Amino acid sequence: MTSDLPGSGLPGAPSPPPRSARLGRNLAAAIAVGVSLGAVILASLLVQRQAFVIVLAAATAVGTWELAGAFRRSREKIKVPLPVLLLGGQAMVWLAWPFGLRGSAVAFAVTVLVSLLWRMGSGSGGKGSGPNPADGFLRDVGAGIFSAAYVPFFVSFATLLVLPEDGVGRVLSFMICVVASDVGGYAAGVVAGRHPMAPRISPKKSWEGFGGSLLAGMVAGALSVLLLLDGAWWLGAVLGAVLVVTATLGDLTESMIKRDLGIKDMGTLLPGHGGLMDRLDSMLPAAFVSWALLSVFVPVT
């Protein structure tokens, strides 16, 4: 019995892609790195939950450095004030600990102001720069402000998640949902992916994969909120669904960034994944959404 699917062996039918191409990455390395990162996060949470802030601060520094490097390697050779972003990023993450959202917001605003002054004093180092120090000013400043918001400011919401007494459960609920979305979408996409979701942005992302993400994320959310936070399971399912959408949009956003910059990966730090930013893309906006929804679904007492 023959099949009418592509690659079935019929005359003129394209050959099926090799399994490695369908998987899209070094699966063994990706799993090993994922498990290692998960172990570090779990250890920081279970030993002393505030130690998780150290992990967040390290991730912020590495992610900011990778993003600045990606801008520098881009076609436009965009120059961002890396020292300012590194220091400001640490301030956003750490000041959220004693001062909450006000501390990270003030640190963000100061980072933006210092970035403006830094660029005024340094001139342009980007492509097409000339004798006029204003050449590329808006481009470089815009990239710097985007970097400050996209990495450290979003990460600071993960700090806000871990601070309450039930902070371990809040962080785990957030991360379990996002990881379940990633794993469910990856598995469903490999097995049944046929219809591209956004072929011009991320050709390997399919609607079938999104369905797998949605199912896995909602189940993970329902169980996490019920078991870890003693909340209503249906609110956990809502959390999971919203985080799947957020994580998917975060992934597509980074794909757009990389396409605009003309690069394949943000870095090479993590075998099987690319750079750390290639793993944080779905986590960053999801941290804010998790903090906002859990503040309503399971209010801090």
C-alpha positions as CSV (number, residue, x, y, z in Angstrom):
1,M,0.0,0.0,0.0
2,T,1.4,3.4,-1.0
3,S,1.0,6.7,0.6
4,D,0.3,10.1,-1.0
5,L,2.4,11.9,1.5
6,P,5.6,13.7,0.4
7,G,8.5,11.4,0.3
8,S,6.4,8.3,0.0
9,G,8.5,6.9,-2.9
10,L,6.1,7.8,-5.7
11,P,7.7,9.1,-8.9
12,G,8.6,12.7,-8.6
13,A,7.9,12.8,-4.9
14,P,10.6,14.6,-2.8
15,S,12.8,12.4,-0.6
16,P,11.9,12.6,3.1
17,P,14.3,14.8,5.1
18,P,16.8,13.0,7.3
19,R,15.7,12.4,10.9
20,S,18.4,14.8,12.2
21,A,16.9,17.6,10.0
22,R,13.4,17.0,11.4
23,L,14.7,17.0,14.9
24,G,16.4,20.3,14.1
25,R,19.2,20.1,16.7
26,N,21.6,17.8,18.5
27,L,18.9,16.2,20.7
28,A,21.3,14.4,23.1
29,A,23.3,17.6,23.7
30,A,20.1,19.7,24.0
31,I,18.7,17.3,26.6
32,A,21.9,17.2,28.6
33,V,22.1,21.0,28.7
34,G,18.5,21.3,29.6
35,V,18.7,18.9,32.5
36,S,21.9,20.6,33.7
37,L,20.2,24.0,33.7
38,G,17.2,22.6,35.4
39,A,19.3,21.1,38.1
40,V,21.0,24.4,38.8
41,I,17.7,26.2,39.1
42,L,16.2,23.5,41.3
43,A,19.2,23.5,43.6
44,S,19.1,27.3,44.0
45,L,15.4,27.2,44.8
46,L,15.4,24.2,47.2
47,V,18.6,25.2,49.2
48,Q,17.6,28.8,49.7
49,R,15.0,30.4,47.5
50,Q,16.7,33.8,47.5
51,A,19.8,32.0,45.9
52,F,17.7,31.8,42.8
53,V,18.3,35.6,42.4
54,I,22.0,34.7,41.9
55,V,21.1,32.5,39.1
56,L,18.9,35.2,37.6
57,A,21.7,37.8,37.9
58,A,24.1,35.5,36.1
59,A,21.6,34.7,33.4
60,T,21.0,38.4,33.0
61,A,24.7,39.2,32.5
62,V,25.2,36.4,30.0
63,G,22.0,37.2,28.1
64,T,22.9,40.9,27.9
65,W,26.4,40.1,26.7
66,E,25.1,37.8,24.0
67,L,22.5,40.3,22.8
68,A,25.1,43.1,22.6
69,G,27.3,40.7,20.6
70,A,24.5,39.9,18.2
71,F,23.9,43.6,17.6
72,R,27.6,44.1,17.0
73,R,27.7,41.2,14.5
74,S,24.7,42.5,12.6
75,R,24.7,44.0,9.2
76,E,24.4,47.4,10.7
77,K,27.1,46.8,13.3
78,I,24.9,48.3,16.1
79,K,26.8,49.6,19.1
80,V,25.1,49.4,22.5
81,P,26.6,50.6,25.8
82,L,27.4,47.2,27.2
83,P,29.0,48.3,30.5
84,V,25.9,50.4,31.3
85,L,23.6,47.6,30.4
86,L,25.6,45.1,32.5
87,L,25.6,47.3,35.6
88,G,22.0,48.5,35.1
89,G,20.8,45.0,34.5
90,Q,22.3,43.8,37.8
91,A,20.7,46.8,39.5
92,M,17.2,45.8,38.1
93,V,17.5,42.2,39.2
94,W,18.9,42.9,42.7
95,L,16.9,46.0,43.6
96,A,13.7,44.1,42.9
97,W,14.6,42.0,46.0
98,P,14.3,44.7,48.7
99,F,12.2,47.3,46.8
100,G,9.9,45.3,44.6
101,L,8.8,46.6,41.2
102,R,9.6,50.1,42.2
103,G,13.3,49.2,42.6
104,S,13.6,47.5,39.2
105,A,11.6,50.3,37.5
106,V,13.9,53.0,38.9
107,A,17.0,51.0,37.9
108,F,15.6,50.7,34.4
109,A,14.9,54.4,34.1
110,V,18.5,55.2,35.3
111,T,19.9,52.7,32.8
112,V,18.0,54.4,30.0
113,L,19.3,57.9,31.0
114,V,22.9,56.8,31.4
115,S,22.7,55.0,28.0
116,L,21.7,58.3,26.4
117,L,24.6,60.1,28.0
118,W,27.0,57.3,27.1
119,R,26.1,57.4,23.5
120,M,26.4,61.2,23.4
121,G,29.9,60.9,24.7
122,S,31.1,57.9,22.7
123,G,29.9,58.8,19.2
124,S,28.8,56.2,16.7
125,G,30.7,53.0,16.1
126,G,28.1,51.5,13.8
127,K,28.0,51.0,10.1
128,G,28.0,54.1,8.0
129,S,29.1,56.4,10.8
130,G,30.6,59.6,9.8
131,P,32.1,62.7,11.4
132,N,28.7,63.7,12.7
133,P,28.4,62.2,16.3
134,A,24.6,62.1,15.8
135,D,24.9,59.5,13.0
136,G,23.2,56.3,14.2
137,F,22.3,57.9,17.5
138,L,18.6,56.8,17.4
139,R,19.6,53.3,16.2
140,D,22.1,52.7,18.9
141,V,20.1,54.2,21.7
142,G,17.0,52.3,20.6
143,A,18.9,49.0,20.6
144,G,20.3,49.8,24.1
145,I,16.9,50.6,25.6
146,F,15.4,47.5,23.9
147,S,18.3,45.4,25.4
148,A,17.6,46.9,28.9
149,A,13.9,46.1,28.7
150,Y,14.1,42.8,26.9
151,V,16.6,41.0,29.2
152,P,17.1,42.5,32.7
153,F,13.8,44.2,33.2
154,F,11.9,41.1,32.2
155,V,14.2,39.0,34.4
156,S,13.4,41.2,37.3
157,F,9.9,39.8,37.3
158,A,11.3,36.4,38.1
159,T,12.9,38.0,41.1
160,L,9.5,39.3,42.1
161,L,8.0,35.8,41.7
162,V,10.5,34.1,44.1
163,L,10.2,36.7,47.0
164,P,6.9,35.6,48.7
165,E,6.9,32.7,51.1
166,D,5.4,30.5,48.4
167,G,7.9,31.9,45.9
168,V,9.4,28.4,45.1
169,G,6.0,27.2,44.0
170,R,5.4,30.4,41.9
171,V,8.7,30.1,40.1
172,L,8.3,26.3,39.5
173,S,4.8,26.9,38.2
174,F,6.1,29.5,35.7
175,M,9.0,27.4,34.6
176,I,7.1,24.1,34.4
177,C,4.5,25.6,32.2
178,V,7.1,27.1,29.8
179,V,9.2,23.9,29.7
180,A,6.0,21.8,29.1
181,S,5.1,24.2,26.3
182,D,8.5,23.8,24.7
183,V,8.6,20.0,25.1
184,G,5.0,19.4,24.0
185,G,5.4,21.7,21.0
186,Y,8.7,20.1,20.0
187,A,7.3,16.5,20.3
188,A,4.0,17.3,18.5
189,G,5.9,19.2,15.8
190,V,8.3,16.4,15.1
191,V,5.6,13.7,15.0
192,A,2.7,15.5,13.3
193,G,3.9,19.0,12.2
194,R,2.4,19.7,8.7
195,H,1.1,23.2,8.7
196,P,3.6,26.0,9.3
197,M,2.5,28.7,11.8
198,A,4.7,31.5,10.6
199,P,6.8,30.2,7.7
200,R,8.5,33.5,7.0
201,I,9.6,33.9,10.6
202,S,10.2,30.4,12.0
203,P,9.7,27.7,9.3
204,K,9.9,24.8,11.7
205,K,7.1,26.0,14.0
206,S,3.8,24.4,13.1
207,W,0.2,24.7,14.2
208,E,0.3,21.0,15.3
209,G,3.2,21.8,17.5
210,F,1.3,24.8,18.9
211,G,-1.5,22.4,19.7
212,G,0.9,20.1,21.5
213,S,2.3,23.1,23.4
214,L,-1.2,24.2,24.4
215,L,-2.2,20.8,25.7
216,A,1.0,20.2,27.7
217,G,1.1,23.8,29.0
218,M,-2.5,23.7,30.3
219,V,-2.0,20.3,32.0
220,A,1.2,21.5,33.6
221,G,-0.4,24.7,34.7
222,A,-3.4,23.0,36.3
223,L,-1.2,20.5,38.2
224,S,1.3,23.1,39.2
225,V,-1.1,25.7,40.6
226,L,-3.2,23.0,42.3
227,L,-0.3,21.1,43.9
228,L,2.4,23.8,44.4
229,L,0.2,26.8,45.3
230,D,-3.0,25.3,46.5
231,G,-4.9,27.2,43.9
232,A,-7.8,26.3,41.6
233,W,-6.8,23.9,38.9
234,W,-8.8,25.7,36.3
235,L,-6.9,28.9,37.0
236,G,-3.7,26.9,36.5
237,A,-5.1,25.8,33.1
238,V,-5.7,29.4,32.2
239,L,-2.2,30.3,33.4
240,G,-0.7,27.5,31.3
241,A,-2.7,28.5,28.1
242,V,-1.7,32.2,28.4
243,L,2.0,31.2,29.0
244,V,2.0,29.0,26.0
245,V,0.8,31.9,23.8
246,T,3.3,34.2,25.5
247,A,6.2,31.8,25.1
248,T,5.3,31.2,21.5
249,L,5.2,34.9,20.8
250,G,8.5,35.3,22.7
251,D,10.1,32.6,20.5
252,L,8.8,34.2,17.3
253,T,10.0,37.6,18.5
254,E,13.6,36.4,18.9
255,S,13.3,34.7,15.5
256,M,12.4,38.1,14.1
257,I,15.3,39.8,15.9
258,K,17.8,37.2,14.5
259,R,16.4,37.6,11.0
260,D,16.6,41.3,11.2
261,L,20.2,41.2,12.4
262,G,21.1,38.5,9.9
263,I,22.4,35.9,12.4
264,K,21.5,32.3,13.1
265,D,22.0,32.0,16.8
266,M,22.5,34.5,19.6
267,G,25.6,32.6,20.7
268,T,27.4,29.3,21.0
269,L,27.5,28.8,24.8
270,L,25.0,25.9,25.0
271,P,25.6,22.9,22.8
272,G,22.4,21.8,21.0
273,H,20.7,25.1,21.8
274,G,22.9,28.0,20.6
275,G,23.3,30.8,23.1
276,L,21.6,31.3,26.4
277,M,19.4,33.9,24.8
278,D,18.1,31.2,22.5
279,R,16.7,29.4,25.6
280,L,15.6,32.6,27.4
281,D,13.5,33.9,24.5
282,S,10.3,32.2,25.7
283,M,11.1,32.7,29.4
284,L,11.6,36.4,29.4
285,P,8.1,37.7,28.5
286,A,6.6,34.7,30.4
287,A,8.2,35.8,33.6
288,F,6.2,39.1,33.5
289,V,3.0,37.4,32.5
290,S,3.4,34.7,35.3
291,W,4.0,37.4,37.9
292,A,0.9,39.4,36.7
293,L,-1.5,36.4,36.5
294,L,-0.3,34.7,39.7
295,S,-0.6,38.0,41.6
296,V,-4.4,37.8,40.8
297,F,-4.9,34.0,40.7
298,V,-3.0,33.3,44.0
299,P,-2.7,36.6,45.8
300,V,0.3,37.0,48.2
301,T,-1.0,36.9,51.8
